[in-house]
């Protein structure tokens, strides 16, 4: 069951965040991956991915600053 090019893909924000989170760890069932491809909007995935990277880098910077001052 795949979305045709003319129909909008229906995927929630939470589902997109979960898909991006699992991709950060690199573990995902193939069936769940195929389901995500069929239902999620690629632009939403890119946007959530960029936000997740920014949060991750920010957390690393804060951790390094905290360790350096300790």
PyMOL Python script that loads the backbone (N, CA, C, O; Angstrom):
from pymol import cmd

cmd.read_pdbstr("""\
ATOM      1  N   UNK A   1       0.845  -1.176   0.000  1.00  0.00           N
ATOM      2  CA  UNK A   1       0.000   0.000   0.000  1.00  0.00           C
ATOM      3  C   UNK A   1       0.889   1.239   0.000  1.00  0.00           C
ATOM      4  O   UNK A   1       1.465   1.604   1.025  1.00  0.00           O
ATOM      5  N   UNK A   2       0.990   1.863  -1.133  1.00  0.00           N
ATOM      6  CA  UNK A   2       1.809   3.061  -1.242  1.00  0.00           C
ATOM      7  C   UNK A   2       0.943   4.225  -1.686  1.00  0.00           C
ATOM      8  O   UNK A   2      -0.084   4.043  -2.339  1.00  0.00           O
ATOM      9  N   UNK A   3       1.367   5.401  -1.327  1.00  0.00           N
ATOM     10  CA  UNK A   3       0.639   6.601  -1.726  1.00  0.00           C
ATOM     11  C   UNK A   3       1.003   6.942  -3.163  1.00  0.00           C
ATOM     12  O   UNK A   3       2.176   6.933  -3.536  1.00  0.00           O
ATOM     13  N   UNK A   4      -0.006   7.241  -3.959  1.00  0.00           N
ATOM     14  CA  UNK A   4       0.274   7.621  -5.336  1.00  0.00           C
ATOM     15  C   UNK A   4       0.784   9.060  -5.362  1.00  0.00           C
ATOM     16  O   UNK A   4       0.565   9.804  -4.406  1.00  0.00           O
ATOM     17  N   UNK A   5       1.457   9.461  -6.430  1.00  0.00           N
ATOM     18  CA  UNK A   5       2.036  10.806  -6.464  1.00  0.00           C
ATOM     19  C   UNK A   5       1.014  11.927  -6.299  1.00  0.00           C
ATOM     20  O   UNK A   5       1.373  13.006  -5.827  1.00  0.00           O
ATOM     21  N   UNK A   6      -0.252  11.707  -6.673  1.00  0.00           N
ATOM     22  CA  UNK A   6      -1.251  12.751  -6.593  1.00  0.00           C
ATOM     23  C   UNK A   6      -1.902  12.888  -5.226  1.00  0.00           C
ATOM     24  O   UNK A   6      -2.507  13.920  -4.937  1.00  0.00           O
ATOM     25  N   UNK A   7      -1.791  11.872  -4.381  1.00  0.00           N
ATOM     26  CA  UNK A   7      -2.448  11.925  -3.076  1.00  0.00           C
ATOM     27  C   UNK A   7      -1.462  12.337  -2.004  1.00  0.00           C
ATOM     28  O   UNK A   7      -0.306  11.913  -2.022  1.00  0.00           O
ATOM     29  N   UNK A   8      -1.916  13.170  -1.060  1.00  0.00           N
ATOM     30  CA  UNK A   8      -1.010  13.571   0.032  1.00  0.00           C
ATOM     31  C   UNK A   8      -0.744  12.405   0.970  1.00  0.00           C
ATOM     32  O   UNK A   8      -1.606  11.553   1.182  1.00  0.00           O
ATOM     33  N   UNK A   9       0.439  12.381   1.518  1.00  0.00           N
ATOM     34  CA  UNK A   9       0.808  11.343   2.474  1.00  0.00           C
ATOM     35  C   UNK A   9       0.317  11.748   3.845  1.00  0.00           C
ATOM     36  O   UNK A   9       0.425  12.911   4.234  1.00  0.00           O
ATOM     37  N   UNK A  10      -0.224  10.785   4.582  1.00  0.00           N
ATOM     38  CA  UNK A  10      -0.731  11.073   5.909  1.00  0.00           C
ATOM     39  C   UNK A  10       0.216  10.472   6.938  1.00  0.00           C
ATOM     40  O   UNK A  10       0.376   9.254   7.014  1.00  0.00           O
ATOM     41  N   UNK A  11       0.825  11.317   7.707  1.00  0.00           N
ATOM     42  CA  UNK A  11       1.715  10.880   8.766  1.00  0.00           C
ATOM     43  C   UNK A  11       1.720  11.932   9.853  1.00  0.00           C
ATOM     44  O   UNK A  11       1.731  13.131   9.575  1.00  0.00           O
ATOM     45  N   UNK A  12       1.712  11.484  11.064  1.00  0.00           N
ATOM     46  CA  UNK A  12       1.673  12.432  12.171  1.00  0.00           C
ATOM     47  C   UNK A  12       3.077  12.938  12.490  1.00  0.00           C
ATOM     48  O   UNK A  12       4.082  12.364  12.070  1.00  0.00           O
ATOM     49  N   UNK A  13       3.107  14.024  13.242  1.00  0.00           N
ATOM     50  CA  UNK A  13       4.384  14.587  13.680  1.00  0.00           C
ATOM     51  C   UNK A  13       5.121  13.582  14.557  1.00  0.00           C
ATOM     52  O   UNK A  13       6.329  13.391  14.409  1.00  0.00           O
ATOM     53  N   UNK A  14       4.397  12.940  15.468  1.00  0.00           N
ATOM     54  CA  UNK A  14       5.020  11.969  16.371  1.00  0.00           C
ATOM     55  C   UNK A  14       5.610  10.805  15.586  1.00  0.00           C
ATOM     56  O   UNK A  14       6.701  10.335  15.910  1.00  0.00           O
ATOM     57  N   UNK A  15       4.909  10.333  14.561  1.00  0.00           N
ATOM     58  CA  UNK A  15       5.417   9.218  13.749  1.00  0.00           C
ATOM     59  C   UNK A  15       6.696   9.630  13.018  1.00  0.00           C
ATOM     60  O   UNK A  15       7.625   8.832  12.891  1.00  0.00           O
ATOM     61  N   UNK A  16       6.742  10.871  12.541  1.00  0.00           N
ATOM     62  CA  UNK A  16       7.941  11.367  11.867  1.00  0.00           C
ATOM     63  C   UNK A  16       9.109  11.476  12.838  1.00  0.00           C
ATOM     64  O   UNK A  16      10.234  11.105  12.504  1.00  0.00           O
ATOM     65  N   UNK A  17       8.844  11.987  14.044  1.00  0.00           N
ATOM     66  CA  UNK A  17       9.896  12.098  15.064  1.00  0.00           C
ATOM     67  C   UNK A  17      10.418  10.712  15.424  1.00  0.00           C
ATOM     68  O   UNK A  17      11.628  10.525  15.554  1.00  0.00           O
ATOM     69  N   UNK A  18       9.532   9.745  15.586  1.00  0.00           N
ATOM     70  CA  UNK A  18       9.959   8.367  15.896  1.00  0.00           C
ATOM     71  C   UNK A  18      10.815   7.785  14.781  1.00  0.00           C
ATOM     72  O   UNK A  18      11.829   7.142  15.052  1.00  0.00           O
ATOM     73  N   UNK A  19      10.420   8.003  13.534  1.00  0.00           N
ATOM     74  CA  UNK A  19      11.174   7.469  12.396  1.00  0.00           C
ATOM     75  C   UNK A  19      12.578   8.076  12.344  1.00  0.00           C
ATOM     76  O   UNK A  19      13.556   7.370  12.100  1.00  0.00           O
ATOM     77  N   UNK A  20      12.671   9.387  12.573  1.00  0.00           N
ATOM     78  CA  UNK A  20      13.982  10.048  12.572  1.00  0.00           C
ATOM     79  C   UNK A  20      14.809   9.574  13.759  1.00  0.00           C
ATOM     80  O   UNK A  20      16.011   9.347  13.625  1.00  0.00           O
ATOM     81  N   UNK A  21      14.183   9.426  14.906  1.00  0.00           N
ATOM     82  CA  UNK A  21      14.901   8.935  16.088  1.00  0.00           C
ATOM     83  C   UNK A  21      15.473   7.540  15.889  1.00  0.00           C
ATOM     84  O   UNK A  21      16.620   7.276  16.249  1.00  0.00           O
ATOM     85  N   UNK A  22      14.674   6.649  15.315  1.00  0.00           N
ATOM     86  CA  UNK A  22      15.183   5.297  15.044  1.00  0.00           C
ATOM     87  C   UNK A  22      16.309   5.332  14.018  1.00  0.00           C
ATOM     88  O   UNK A  22      17.237   4.527  14.092  1.00  0.00           O
ATOM     89  N   UNK A  23      16.239   6.246  13.070  1.00  0.00           N
ATOM     90  CA  UNK A  23      17.302   6.317  12.072  1.00  0.00           C
ATOM     91  C   UNK A  23      18.606   6.826  12.678  1.00  0.00           C
ATOM     92  O   UNK A  23      19.683   6.484  12.189  1.00  0.00           O
ATOM     93  N   UNK A  24      18.529   7.635  13.733  1.00  0.00           N
ATOM     94  CA  UNK A  24      19.743   8.074  14.422  1.00  0.00           C
ATOM     95  C   UNK A  24      20.477   6.876  15.028  1.00  0.00           C
ATOM     96  O   UNK A  24      21.707   6.829  15.031  1.00  0.00           O
ATOM     97  N   UNK A  25      19.712   5.911  15.538  1.00  0.00           N
ATOM     98  CA  UNK A  25      20.322   4.710  16.117  1.00  0.00           C
ATOM     99  C   UNK A  25      20.695   3.687  15.052  1.00  0.00           C
ATOM    100  O   UNK A  25      21.538   2.822  15.289  1.00  0.00           O
ATOM    101  N   UNK A  26      20.078   3.781  13.894  1.00  0.00           N
ATOM    102  CA  UNK A  26      20.390   2.861  12.803  1.00  0.00           C
ATOM    103  C   UNK A  26      19.714   1.518  12.919  1.00  0.00           C
ATOM    104  O   UNK A  26      20.131   0.554  12.278  1.00  0.00           O
ATOM    105  N   UNK A  27      18.668   1.439  13.735  1.00  0.00           N
ATOM    106  CA  UNK A  27      17.933   0.184  13.872  1.00  0.00           C
ATOM    107  C   UNK A  27      16.477   0.438  13.497  1.00  0.00           C
ATOM    108  O   UNK A  27      15.813   1.315  14.050  1.00  0.00           O
ATOM    109  N   UNK A  28      16.010  -0.345  12.556  1.00  0.00           N
ATOM    110  CA  UNK A  28      14.630  -0.213  12.109  1.00  0.00           C
ATOM    111  C   UNK A  28      14.269  -1.472  11.354  1.00  0.00           C
ATOM    112  O   UNK A  28      15.043  -1.942  10.520  1.00  0.00           O
ATOM    113  N   UNK A  29      13.110  -2.020  11.634  1.00  0.00           N
ATOM    114  CA  UNK A  29      12.636  -3.171  10.873  1.00  0.00           C
ATOM    115  C   UNK A  29      12.374  -2.742   9.441  1.00  0.00           C
ATOM    116  O   UNK A  29      11.945  -1.615   9.194  1.00  0.00           O
ATOM    117  N   UNK A  30      12.629  -3.627   8.510  1.00  0.00           N
ATOM    118  CA  UNK A  30      12.401  -3.301   7.110  1.00  0.00           C
ATOM    119  C   UNK A  30      10.933  -3.006   6.848  1.00  0.00           C
ATOM    120  O   UNK A  30      10.608  -2.105   6.076  1.00  0.00           O
ATOM    121  N   UNK A  31      10.044  -3.761   7.488  1.00  0.00           N
ATOM    122  CA  UNK A  31       8.617  -3.529   7.272  1.00  0.00           C
ATOM    123  C   UNK A  31       8.198  -2.154   7.788  1.00  0.00           C
ATOM    124  O   UNK A  31       7.392  -1.475   7.153  1.00  0.00           O
ATOM    125  N   UNK A  32       8.738  -1.740   8.932  1.00  0.00           N
ATOM    126  CA  UNK A  32       8.421  -0.420   9.474  1.00  0.00           C
ATOM    127  C   UNK A  32       9.022   0.672   8.591  1.00  0.00           C
ATOM    128  O   UNK A  32       8.409   1.721   8.395  1.00  0.00           O
ATOM    129  N   UNK A  33      10.205   0.430   8.065  1.00  0.00           N
ATOM    130  CA  UNK A  33      10.841   1.386   7.153  1.00  0.00           C
ATOM    131  C   UNK A  33       9.997   1.568   5.895  1.00  0.00           C
ATOM    132  O   UNK A  33       9.776   2.697   5.454  1.00  0.00           O
ATOM    133  N   UNK A  34       9.529   0.477   5.321  1.00  0.00           N
ATOM    134  CA  UNK A  34       8.697   0.547   4.121  1.00  0.00           C
ATOM    135  C   UNK A  34       7.384   1.265   4.407  1.00  0.00           C
ATOM    136  O   UNK A  34       6.884   2.015   3.569  1.00  0.00           O
ATOM    137  N   UNK A  35       6.833   1.034   5.587  1.00  0.00           N
ATOM    138  CA  UNK A  35       5.601   1.711   5.996  1.00  0.00           C
ATOM    139  C   UNK A  35       5.840   3.218   6.127  1.00  0.00           C
ATOM    140  O   UNK A  35       5.001   4.021   5.720  1.00  0.00           O
ATOM    141  N   UNK A  36       6.985   3.595   6.694  1.00  0.00           N
ATOM    142  CA  UNK A  36       7.324   5.012   6.823  1.00  0.00           C
ATOM    143  C   UNK A  36       7.486   5.667   5.459  1.00  0.00           C
ATOM    144  O   UNK A  36       7.035   6.794   5.255  1.00  0.00           O
ATOM    145  N   UNK A  37       8.121   4.977   4.532  1.00  0.00           N
ATOM    146  CA  UNK A  37       8.308   5.515   3.183  1.00  0.00           C
ATOM    147  C   UNK A  37       6.956   5.784   2.529  1.00  0.00           C
ATOM    148  O   UNK A  37       6.787   6.783   1.828  1.00  0.00           O
ATOM    149  N   UNK A  38       6.004   4.900   2.757  1.00  0.00           N
ATOM    150  CA  UNK A  38       4.696   5.039   2.126  1.00  0.00           C
ATOM    151  C   UNK A  38       3.853   6.133   2.766  1.00  0.00           C
ATOM    152  O   UNK A  38       3.031   6.749   2.087  1.00  0.00           O
ATOM    153  N   UNK A  39       4.038   6.387   4.059  1.00  0.00           N
ATOM    154  CA  UNK A  39       3.117   7.281   4.770  1.00  0.00           C
ATOM    155  C   UNK A  39       3.680   8.646   5.138  1.00  0.00           C
ATOM    156  O   UNK A  39       2.909   9.589   5.316  1.00  0.00           O
ATOM    157  N   UNK A  40       4.985   8.783   5.258  1.00  0.00           N
ATOM    158  CA  UNK A  40       5.542  10.045   5.744  1.00  0.00           C
ATOM    159  C   UNK A  40       5.983  10.947   4.603  1.00  0.00           C
ATOM    160  O   UNK A  40       6.412  10.483   3.547  1.00  0.00           O
ATOM    161  N   UNK A  41       5.870  12.227   4.840  1.00  0.00           N
ATOM    162  CA  UNK A  41       6.270  13.230   3.860  1.00  0.00           C
ATOM    163  C   UNK A  41       7.787  13.443   3.956  1.00  0.00           C
ATOM    164  O   UNK A  41       8.291  13.727   5.043  1.00  0.00           O
ATOM    165  N   UNK A  42       8.518  13.313   2.856  1.00  0.00           N
ATOM    166  CA  UNK A  42       9.974  13.472   2.892  1.00  0.00           C
ATOM    167  C   UNK A  42      10.433  14.840   3.403  1.00  0.00           C
ATOM    168  O   UNK A  42      11.462  14.938   4.072  1.00  0.00           O
ATOM    169  N   UNK A  43       9.681  15.888   3.092  1.00  0.00           N
ATOM    170  CA  UNK A  43      10.063  17.221   3.575  1.00  0.00           C
ATOM    171  C   UNK A  43       9.950  17.314   5.091  1.00  0.00           C
ATOM    172  O   UNK A  43      10.765  17.976   5.735  1.00  0.00           O
ATOM    173  N   UNK A  44       8.952  16.659   5.661  1.00  0.00           N
ATOM    174  CA  UNK A  44       8.808  16.641   7.119  1.00  0.00           C
ATOM    175  C   UNK A  44       9.966  15.875   7.756  1.00  0.00           C
ATOM    176  O   UNK A  44      10.484  16.271   8.800  1.00  0.00           O
ATOM    177  N   UNK A  45      10.359  14.793   7.127  1.00  0.00           N
ATOM    178  CA  UNK A  45      11.480  14.003   7.648  1.00  0.00           C
ATOM    179  C   UNK A  45      12.762  14.834   7.633  1.00  0.00           C
ATOM    180  O   UNK A  45      13.529  14.812   8.596  1.00  0.00           O
ATOM    181  N   UNK A  46      12.992  15.558   6.556  1.00  0.00           N
ATOM    182  CA  UNK A  46      14.196  16.398   6.454  1.00  0.00           C
ATOM    183  C   UNK A  46      14.167  17.487   7.519  1.00  0.00           C
ATOM    184  O   UNK A  46      15.175  17.734   8.181  1.00  0.00           O
ATOM    185  N   UNK A  47      13.016  18.140   7.689  1.00  0.00           N
ATOM    186  CA  UNK A  47      12.904  19.211   8.683  1.00  0.00           C
ATOM    187  C   UNK A  47      13.127  18.682  10.099  1.00  0.00           C
ATOM    188  O   UNK A  47      13.877  19.284  10.868  1.00  0.00           O
ATOM    189  N   UNK A  48      12.499  17.586  10.446  1.00  0.00           N
ATOM    190  CA  UNK A  48      12.669  16.996  11.784  1.00  0.00           C
ATOM    191  C   UNK A  48      14.113  16.528  11.954  1.00  0.00           C
ATOM    192  O   UNK A  48      14.680  16.658  13.039  1.00  0.00           O
ATOM    193  N   UNK A  49      14.707  15.990  10.901  1.00  0.00           N
ATOM    194  CA  UNK A  49      16.099  15.548  10.974  1.00  0.00           C
ATOM    195  C   UNK A  49      17.051  16.707  11.240  1.00  0.00           C
ATOM    196  O   UNK A  49      17.980  16.574  12.036  1.00  0.00           O
ATOM    197  N   UNK A  50      16.832  17.830  10.590  1.00  0.00           N
ATOM    198  CA  UNK A  50      17.690  18.996  10.817  1.00  0.00           C
ATOM    199  C   UNK A  50      17.536  19.527  12.242  1.00  0.00           C
ATOM    200  O   UNK A  50      18.520  19.911  12.875  1.00  0.00           O
ATOM    201  N   UNK A  51      16.309  19.547  12.741  1.00  0.00           N
ATOM    202  CA  UNK A  51      16.077  19.981  14.126  1.00  0.00           C
ATOM    203  C   UNK A  51      16.749  19.014  15.095  1.00  0.00           C
ATOM    204  O   UNK A  51      17.372  19.441  16.067  1.00  0.00           O
ATOM    205  N   UNK A  52      16.626  17.716  14.835  1.00  0.00           N
ATOM    206  CA  UNK A  52      17.239  16.713  15.710  1.00  0.00           C
ATOM    207  C   UNK A  52      18.767  16.848  15.711  1.00  0.00           C
ATOM    208  O   UNK A  52      19.396  16.715  16.760  1.00  0.00           O
ATOM    209  N   UNK A  53      19.358  17.108  14.561  1.00  0.00           N
ATOM    210  CA  UNK A  53      20.810  17.295  14.488  1.00  0.00           C
ATOM    211  C   UNK A  53      21.224  18.527  15.276  1.00  0.00           C
ATOM    212  O   UNK A  53      22.219  18.499  16.000  1.00  0.00           O
ATOM    213  N   UNK A  54      20.461  19.612  15.139  1.00  0.00           N
ATOM    214  CA  UNK A  54      20.785  20.843  15.872  1.00  0.00           C
ATOM    215  C   UNK A  54      20.688  20.621  17.385  1.00  0.00           C
ATOM    216  O   UNK A  54      21.533  21.104  18.137  1.00  0.00           O
ATOM    217  N   UNK A  55      19.671  19.899  17.826  1.00  0.00           N
ATOM    218  CA  UNK A  55      19.529  19.601  19.257  1.00  0.00           C
ATOM    219  C   UNK A  55      20.683  18.717  19.728  1.00  0.00           C
ATOM    220  O   UNK A  55      21.235  18.938  20.805  1.00  0.00           O
ATOM    221  N   UNK A  56      21.045  17.724  18.930  1.00  0.00           N
ATOM    222  CA  UNK A  56      22.138  16.819  19.285  1.00  0.00           C
ATOM    223  C   UNK A  56      23.462  17.567  19.393  1.00  0.00           C
ATOM    224  O   UNK A  56      24.208  17.374  20.353  1.00  0.00           O
ATOM    225  N   UNK A  57      23.755  18.415  18.420  1.00  0.00           N
ATOM    226  CA  UNK A  57      25.004  19.189  18.436  1.00  0.00           C
ATOM    227  C   UNK A  57      25.004  20.166  19.608  1.00  0.00           C
ATOM    228  O   UNK A  57      26.026  20.336  20.272  1.00  0.00           O
ATOM    229  N   UNK A  58      23.870  20.806  19.866  1.00  0.00           N
ATOM    230  CA  UNK A  58      23.762  21.708  21.009  1.00  0.00           C
ATOM    231  C   UNK A  58      24.001  20.992  22.326  1.00  0.00           C
ATOM    232  O   UNK A  58      24.676  21.516  23.212  1.00  0.00           O
ATOM    233  N   UNK A  59      23.442  19.787  22.454  1.00  0.00           N
ATOM    234  CA  UNK A  59      23.653  19.001  23.667  1.00  0.00           C
ATOM    235  C   UNK A  59      25.123  18.615  23.828  1.00  0.00           C
ATOM    236  O   UNK A  59      25.652  18.639  24.940  1.00  0.00           O
ATOM    237  N   UNK A  60      25.777  18.263  22.737  1.00  0.00           N
ATOM    238  CA  UNK A  60      27.204  17.932  22.806  1.00  0.00           C
ATOM    239  C   UNK A  60      28.038  19.144  23.213  1.00  0.00           C
ATOM    240  O   UNK A  60      28.967  19.018  24.011  1.00  0.00           O
ATOM    241  N   UNK A  61      27.715  20.307  22.673  1.00  0.00           N
ATOM    242  CA  UNK A  61      28.443  21.528  23.031  1.00  0.00           C
ATOM    243  C   UNK A  61      28.267  21.834  24.518  1.00  0.00           C
ATOM    244  O   UNK A  61      29.230  22.165  25.209  1.00  0.00           O
ATOM    245  N   UNK A  62      27.029  21.722  25.003  1.00  0.00           N
ATOM    246  CA  UNK A  62      26.787  21.956  26.429  1.00  0.00           C
ATOM    247  C   UNK A  62      27.521  20.941  27.306  1.00  0.00           C
ATOM    248  O   UNK A  62      28.054  21.300  28.356  1.00  0.00           O
ATOM    249  N   UNK A  63      27.550  19.689  26.884  1.00  0.00           N
ATOM    250  CA  UNK A  63      28.261  18.656  27.639  1.00  0.00           C
ATOM    251  C   UNK A  63      29.756  18.949  27.696  1.00  0.00           C
ATOM    252  O   UNK A  63      30.375  18.817  28.751  1.00  0.00           O
ATOM    253  N   UNK A  64      30.332  19.343  26.579  1.00  0.00           N
ATOM    254  CA  UNK A  64      31.768  19.656  26.541  1.00  0.00           C
ATOM    255  C   UNK A  64      32.083  20.862  27.414  1.00  0.00           C
ATOM    256  O   UNK A  64      33.083  20.868  28.132  1.00  0.00           O
ATOM    257  N   UNK A  65      31.239  21.877  27.356  1.00  0.00           N
ATOM    258  CA  UNK A  65      31.459  23.054  28.213  1.00  0.00           C
ATOM    259  C   UNK A  65      31.346  22.699  29.678  1.00  0.00           C
ATOM    260  O   UNK A  65      32.122  23.189  30.499  1.00  0.00           O
ATOM    261  N   UNK A  66      30.378  21.841  30.018  1.00  0.00           N
ATOM    262  CA  UNK A  66      30.187  21.428  31.400  1.00  0.00           C
ATOM    263  C   UNK A  66      31.394  20.623  31.901  1.00  0.00           C
ATOM    264  O   UNK A  66      31.845  20.816  33.030  1.00  0.00           O
ATOM    265  N   UNK A  67      31.909  19.728  31.063  1.00  0.00           N
ATOM    266  CA  UNK A  67      33.068  18.912  31.438  1.00  0.00           C
ATOM    267  C   UNK A  67      34.309  19.792  31.545  1.00  0.00           C
ATOM    268  O   UNK A  67      35.133  19.588  32.436  1.00  0.00           O
ATOM    269  N   UNK A  68      34.452  20.756  30.661  1.00  0.00           N
ATOM    270  CA  UNK A  68      35.634  21.616  30.667  1.00  0.00           C
ATOM    271  C   UNK A  68      35.671  22.506  31.901  1.00  0.00           C
ATOM    272  O   UNK A  68      36.757  22.840  32.375  1.00  0.00           O
ATOM    273  N   UNK A  69      34.529  22.896  32.431  1.00  0.00           N
ATOM    274  CA  UNK A  69      34.503  23.759  33.615  1.00  0.00           C
ATOM    275  C   UNK A  69      34.584  22.966  34.915  1.00  0.00           C
ATOM    276  O   UNK A  69      34.816  23.541  35.978  1.00  0.00           O
ATOM    277  N   UNK A  70      34.398  21.666  34.838  1.00  0.00           N
ATOM    278  CA  UNK A  70      34.440  20.840  36.059  1.00  0.00           C
ATOM    279  C   UNK A  70      35.844  20.540  36.492  1.00  0.00           C
ATOM    280  O   UNK A  70      36.048  19.859  37.497  1.00  0.00           O
TER     281      UNK A  70
END
""", "prot")
cmd.dss("prot")
cmd.show_as("cartoon", "prot")
cmd.util.cbc("prot")
cmd.orient("prot")
